[in-house]
Amino acid sequence: MSIDSIVTHVVAALAVVITVSSVLGAAARRLRQPPVIGQLFAGIALGPSLLGLAPGGAYETLFPDQIKPILTSVAQVALVLFLFAVGYELDLGQLRNRSAVTAVSLSGFAIPMLIGAGVVLLYPGGFRSANGGHPVDATFILYMAVALSITAVPVLASIIRDQGLAGTRPATIAMAAAGVIDALSWPVLAVALLGGEDGSLGSWTLKVALLAAYVLVMFVVVRPVLKWWMSRPGALMTNHVPVAAALALASAWATSALGLHVIFGALVAGIIMPRQADGAPDSQVLRPLQETGGLLLPVFFTISGMSVQLRGLHASDLLLLLVICAAAVVGKVSAGALSARGAARLPWRDSMLIGVLLNTRGLTELIVLNVGLQAGVIGPRLYALLVVMALITTAAAGPLIGPLHRPSKHAGTDADTGPATDAGTNAGTDAGRTPDSGQPPAVDAEPTPQP
């Protein structure tokens, strides 16, 4: 295939991907579901599981093998920009003097991880079979623990807005806790993947040391230089968006060179990016990167969908899917409900609502699953099962919220988290336009107190 032909195919594929993803995302919102549900289904529909069944070789015509590396590169750039925004908005200061958020965050992270690891240890044969016979080792167990502990902050922000929960105490606590949970999950995921294919202790120790040195350099050297460069009078580059984009891409390249995924470098870059004097992210930097990443994220959904091969699943995989879904739901709902009841003294109905909100996954879960697939930790069959789990748990949030949500005259304040207008703490891409929602969030749900 000539260069001109490849460019033509890429342009056509991008047009189809963005159009189908937008249409199905809007359809999902009409059904009171997060747009990410429709966007992910669009990726699966454009993959071999559905489009591949069409006569005339429609799938091969639209996505020939020659353009898949290009689409994958576009998807990775979208992820880098998205995760940079996540890191830029991250605020671990939420944990200070907020006992309810602290309790829900720590239990919502630790309990699902323990349940995830426990399920693998109790049912190793099922996981080994679905994972192509790969050994159930420490890397796999830790990875599965992280995969079941993730909460998707952008999806959660969209659900809170669409379900009319903005400003309520459960939404306030759930949003703050979700940001902290994801902040804790990324370093654990990095440690789980550091061994790579060579899982020897020496290799793992060396990579941990290199990663620690890299993070130290970013905080001690790069961050002060950036602050000086961006604040000096008469600076040549008054537009900081190119600086932020270059920083995100360069940092992503660095962690990729260390044997980690590009998303880790993007997160670190976002965390060290200088903020405004009040500690909030600069919206003039954040919004363009969010919008660019949001426009390209449908390509990531398509690449994710291409890896979901439902025809390759076995009948025995249904039991494993039920086990995974049960572990995911029980871990999140029980952790959120019990900690909210114990620490915040909330009624059981509101405590259960927090647990249900924390059980939403979506885009963030897909990122974790793609990282595991590319690293060889999980195979295509287990990947497909985990994607289905992410869809089920996210889609179930709306129907479960209805019976639990009861407006209260006390919903406006929270002794532990401050006014309920802090419900959208900017731990994810909640400020500005979220890639999962495609719409600006409600102001009262997501202000910008502020990594």
Buried (B, 14 or more C-beta within 10 A) or exposed (E): EEEEEBEEBBEBBBEBBBEBBBEBBEBBBEEEBBBBBBBBBBBBBBBBBBBBEEEEEEBEEBBBEEBEEBBBEBBBBBBBBBBBBBBBBBBBEBBEEBEBBBBBBBBBBBBBBBBBBBBBEEBBEBBBBBBEEBEBEEBBBBBBBBBBBBBBBBBBBBBBBBBEBBBBBBBBBBBBBBBBBBBBBBBBBBBBBBBBEEEEEEBBEBBBEBBEEBBEEBEEEBBEEBBEBBEEEEEEEEEBBEBBBEBBBEBBEBBBEBBBBBBBBBBBBBBBBBBEEEEBBBEEBBBBBBBBBBBBBBBBBBBBBBBBBBEEBEEEBEEBBEBBBEBBBBBBBBBBBBBBBBBBEBBEBBBBBBBBBBBBBBBBBBBBBBBBBBBEBBBBBBBBBBBBBBBBBBBBBBEBBEEBBEEEEEBBEBEBBBEBBBBBBBBBBBBBBBBBBBEEBBEBBBBBBBB
